[in-house]
Amino acid sequence: MVCIEKIYSVSALVGNGACNANCDFCAGKYLRPQADNENSRYYKNLESAIKLSARYGGWSLSLTSSGEPTCDPISLTRALEVYQKCAGEGAYFPNVNLFTNGILFGRESFSKTWLPKWKSLGLTNIAISIHGVTEEEQARAYNLSSYPSLENIFSNIKQEGVGVRCTLLLRKGGVENSQRYEEAVHALIEKRVDNITSWSVGNPDGTRNEHTPSRLGLFSIKHWLNRNAKLCHGHSWGGGVYDYNGNILRITDYVTRHDPKKDFVRQLVVFQDGTVAYSWVKGGALCMK
C-alpha cells in the first residue's frame, strides 16, 4: 500500500435509472435497482467525494447514470447544486461534464428549459454518445425508430452557451477499426465537434464481450492515432490525448481497476446507493459507504 498523491476526477451516477433508449450493450442496467429509491446518503457522499478529489488535485466531475440522466432532470439539478455548493467552498473543477445519449437535446424546448439552469450551477460540457455519425446509425444502436438530427442537438446545446463534446464509442459492427474511426472523426469535425473521446464497449468490470471490437481493430485505431496525430500527454492508467489538426482526440479505457500499489486514483465513483468506490469495480475498492 502506498500513499495517494492524486485523485483525478469524480464520476457520479444520477437520476432514477429511467432511459429513453434500449441498447443491447448497456452497461448500466445492473445498477438500476439501486436507483429505485431516493437515498439521503447519496448527496452527502457526493459532496464528500467532490471535496476529497479537489483536495488531491482533481480537475473533472462527470455526471452519468444507470439509465439516461436527462430523463430525471430534477435529480441531475440536485447533483449540480451539490457541486455548486462545493465549488463555492473551494472544491472547484474546470470540467463538469454530462454524459448523455443526446436524444432530449434534440428538442429546443428541453435545452432552453434546463441548460441555462445547469450552466448556472457549473455545467461546462455535454458529452454526446456517438455510435455512428448518421441518425440512422444512432437509431439502430439505441434500438429506436428514429434519432434526432445531430446538427440540431449540437446547435441547441451551443445556443445555451454550453460546450459540446462527443464520446465516440468503439463497438463491433460500428466504429470497430481505423477506417471506421477515421471516417467518424472526420464527419464529427465537419459538424464542428473538436473534442472527441473514445473507449471500447465491454462488460461493467472491464472485460470483453460480444460487442467489443477485435483486438486487431482496436490496435489499428491506436496505430492510426500514433501515425496521424501528435500525442500531447499520456494517461497514467493508459491511453492519452492527441492533437489532430487542432482537434482533441482522446482514447482511454472506460473501466480502470483500482491498483492500491499506485499513488493515484483515476476517479472516485459515486453510485446511486450512496457507495463511493475508487473505480467502477466495487470489489476491493470501497472508499465510502
C-alpha positions in Angstrom: 0.0 0.0 0.0 1.3 3.4 -0.9 0.1 7.0 -0.2 -2.4 8.5 -2.6 -0.9 11.6 -4.3 -3.7 12.4 -6.8 -7.4 11.8 -7.3 -8.0 12.9 -10.9 -11.8 13.1 -11.1 -15.3 12.1 -9.8 -17.9 10.2 -11.7 -21.4 10.3 -10.3 -24.4 8.3 -11.3 -27.6 10.4 -11.0 -31.3 10.0 -11.5 -33.9 7.3 -11.2 -32.5 4.9 -13.8 -35.1 5.7 -16.4 -33.9 5.6 -20.0 -35.3 6.6 -23.4 -33.2 4.1 -25.3 -32.8 0.3 -25.2 -29.1 -0.6 -26.1 -28.3 -4.2 -26.4 -24.8 -3.5 -24.9 -26.0 -1.3 -21.9 -23.5 -1.5 -19.1 -25.7 0.3 -16.6 -28.8 -1.9 -16.4 -27.4 -4.0 -13.5 -27.1 -0.8 -11.4 -30.7 0.4 -11.9 -32.2 -1.4 -8.8 -30.0 1.0 -6.8 -31.8 4.0 -8.3 -35.3 2.9 -7.2 -35.4 4.9 -4.0 -34.1 8.3 -3.0 -31.0 7.9 -0.8 -30.2 10.8 1.5 -26.7 9.4 2.0 -26.1 9.8 -1.8 -25.9 13.6 -1.8 -23.8 13.7 1.4 -21.3 11.3 -0.1 -21.3 13.1 -3.4 -20.3 16.2 -1.6 -17.5 14.3 0.3 -16.2 12.8 -2.9 -16.0 16.1 -4.7 -14.2 17.8 -1.8 -11.8 14.8 -1.4 -10.9 14.8 -5.1 -10.4 18.6 -5.2 -8.1 18.3 -2.2 -6.0 15.8 -4.1 -5.8 17.9 -7.3 -8.9 16.6 -9.1 -10.0 18.5 -12.3 -13.1 16.9 -13.5 -16.7 15.9 -12.5 -18.6 13.6 -14.8 -22.4 13.1 -14.4 -23.8 9.9 -15.9 -26.5 7.3 -14.9 -27.5 3.7 -14.8 -30.1 4.9 -17.4 -30.2 8.3 -19.2 -29.5 11.2 -16.8 -31.6 13.7 -18.7 -34.7 11.6 -18.1 -34.6 12.7 -14.5 -33.6 16.4 -14.8 -34.7 17.2 -11.2 -32.1 14.7 -9.7 -29.5 16.0 -12.2 -30.2 19.5 -11.0 -29.8 18.4 -7.3 -26.4 16.8 -8.1 -25.2 20.1 -9.7 -26.5 22.1 -6.7 -24.2 19.9 -4.5 -21.3 20.7 -6.9 -22.1 24.4 -6.8 -22.0 24.4 -3.0 -18.6 22.6 -3.1 -17.3 25.0 -5.7 -18.3 27.9 -3.5 -16.3 26.4 -0.7 -13.2 26.0 -2.9 -13.7 22.5 -4.4 -13.9 23.7 -8.0 -13.4 21.6 -11.1 -12.7 23.3 -14.5 -14.5 20.5 -16.3 -18.0 19.4 -15.3 -19.4 17.1 -18.0 -22.8 15.5 -18.6 -22.7 12.2 -20.4 -25.9 11.6 -22.4 -27.3 9.8 -25.4 -28.4 13.3 -26.6 -31.9 12.4 -27.5 -33.7 15.1 -25.4 -31.3 17.8 -26.5 -32.9 17.4 -30.0 -35.8 19.3 -28.5 -35.1 23.0 -28.4 -37.6 23.5 -25.6 -35.8 20.9 -23.4 -32.5 22.6 -24.0 -33.9 26.1 -23.2 -35.6 24.9 -20.1 -32.7 23.1 -18.4 -29.4 24.1 -19.9 -29.4 27.7 -18.5 -30.1 26.3 -15.0 -27.4 23.6 -15.3 -24.9 26.1 -16.7 -25.5 28.4 -13.8 -24.7 25.5 -11.4 -21.4 24.9 -13.1 -22.0 22.5 -16.0 -19.4 23.2 -18.7 -19.9 20.5 -21.3 -22.3 18.0 -22.8 -20.7 14.7 -24.0 -22.9 13.1 -26.6 -22.5 9.3 -27.0 -21.9 8.5 -30.7 -22.2 5.0 -32.2 -22.4 6.2 -35.8 -22.3 9.7 -37.4 -25.7 9.4 -39.1 -29.1 9.5 -37.4 -29.9 6.1 -38.9 -26.8 4.5 -37.3 -27.6 6.2 -34.0 -31.2 4.9 -34.1 -30.1 1.3 -34.7 -27.6 1.4 -31.9 -30.2 2.7 -29.5 -32.9 0.4 -30.8 -35.2 3.3 -31.7 -37.3 4.0 -34.8 -35.6 7.4 -35.2 -32.9 9.6 -33.6 -32.8 13.5 -33.7 -30.6 15.4 -36.1 -27.1 15.6 -34.7 -26.8 19.1 -36.1 -29.9 20.2 -34.1 -28.6 18.6 -30.9 -25.2 20.3 -31.2 -26.9 23.6 -32.2 -29.4 23.5 -29.3 -26.6 23.0 -26.8 -24.3 25.6 -28.2 -27.0 28.2 -28.3 -27.2 28.0 -24.5 -23.5 28.6 -24.1 -22.6 25.0 -23.1 -19.7 23.1 -24.8 -20.3 20.1 -26.9 -18.0 17.0 -26.8 -18.6 13.6 -28.3 -17.9 10.1 -26.9 -17.2 8.1 -30.0 -17.8 4.6 -28.7 -15.9 1.7 -30.2 -18.2 -1.2 -30.9 -18.2 -4.3 -33.1 -20.4 -3.7 -36.1 -19.9 0.1 -35.6 -16.7 2.0 -35.2 -14.5 -1.1 -34.9 -11.3 -0.3 -36.8 -9.1 2.5 -38.0 -11.1 3.1 -41.3 -14.4 3.5 -39.5 -12.7 5.6 -36.8 -11.1 8.0 -39.3 -14.4 8.4 -41.2 -16.3 9.1 -37.9 -13.7 11.6 -36.7 -13.7 13.5 -39.9 -17.6 13.5 -40.0 -17.8 14.9 -36.4 -15.1 17.5 -37.1 -17.2 18.6 -40.2 -20.1 19.0 -37.8 -17.8 21.3 -35.7 -17.1 19.0 -32.9 -13.4 19.4 -31.9 -13.2 17.3 -28.7 -13.7 13.5 -29.2 -13.1 10.8 -26.6 -13.2 7.1 -27.4 -13.3 3.9 -25.5 -14.5 0.4 -26.3 -17.8 -1.1 -25.3 -17.4 -4.0 -22.8 -18.6 -5.5 -19.6 -19.0 -3.4 -16.4 -15.9 -5.0 -14.9 -13.8 -4.0 -18.0 -13.7 -7.5 -19.6 -14.5 -8.0 -23.3 -17.9 -9.2 -24.5 -19.6 -9.9 -27.9 -19.9 -6.1 -28.6 -16.2 -5.3 -28.0 -14.2 -4.7 -31.2 -11.5 -7.2 -32.1 -8.0 -6.7 -30.6 -6.7 -6.1 -34.1 -9.3 -3.5 -34.8 -8.5 -1.6 -31.6 -4.8 -1.9 -32.3 -5.4 -0.4 -35.8 -7.2 2.6 -34.2 -4.3 3.3 -31.8 -1.8 2.8 -34.7 -3.7 5.4 -36.8 -3.6 7.9 -33.9 0.2 7.4 -33.5 0.8 7.9 -37.2 -1.6 10.8 -37.8 -1.9 12.7 -34.6 0.5 14.2 -32.1 0.5 12.8 -28.6 0.0 15.7 -26.1 0.2 13.6 -23.0 -0.4 10.0 -21.9 -2.7 8.9 -19.1 -1.2 7.1 -16.1 -3.9 4.5 -16.5 -3.4 4.0 -20.2 -4.3 5.8 -23.4 -3.8 9.5 -23.9 -4.8 12.8 -25.5 -3.8 13.6 -29.1 -3.8 16.8 -31.2 -5.3 16.1 -34.7 -5.0 19.2 -36.8 -6.0 21.3 -33.8 -8.8 19.0 -32.7 -8.6 16.9 -29.5 -8.8 13.1 -29.8 -8.7 11.1 -26.6 -8.6 7.4 -26.3 -8.9 5.6 -23.0 -10.5 2.7 -21.2 -13.9 3.1 -19.7 -13.1 1.0 -16.7 -9.8 1.1 -14.7 -9.4 -1.3 -11.8 -8.0 0.4 -8.8 -4.4 -0.6 -8.0 -3.5 0.1 -4.4 0.1 -0.1 -5.4 -0.2 3.1 -7.4 0.0 6.6 -6.0 -3.1 7.9 -7.9 -6.8 7.2 -8.2 -8.2 7.7 -11.7 -11.7 8.5 -10.3 -14.0 8.3 -7.4 -17.3 6.7 -8.5 -20.4 7.7 -6.6 -23.0 5.0 -7.1 -26.8 5.7 -6.7 -27.0 3.7 -3.5 -24.5 6.2 -1.9 -21.5 4.0 -2.1 -18.2 5.7 -3.2 -15.5 3.4 -4.8 -12.1 4.0 -6.2 -13.3 2.6 -9.5 -16.3 1.3 -11.3 -15.4 -2.1 -9.9 -16.6 -2.0 -6.3 -14.9 -5.2 -5.1 -11.8 -4.2 -3.1 -12.1 -0.5 -4.0 -14.6 0.9 -1.4 -13.9 4.4 -0.3 -17.2 5.5 1.5 -20.4 3.5 2.2 
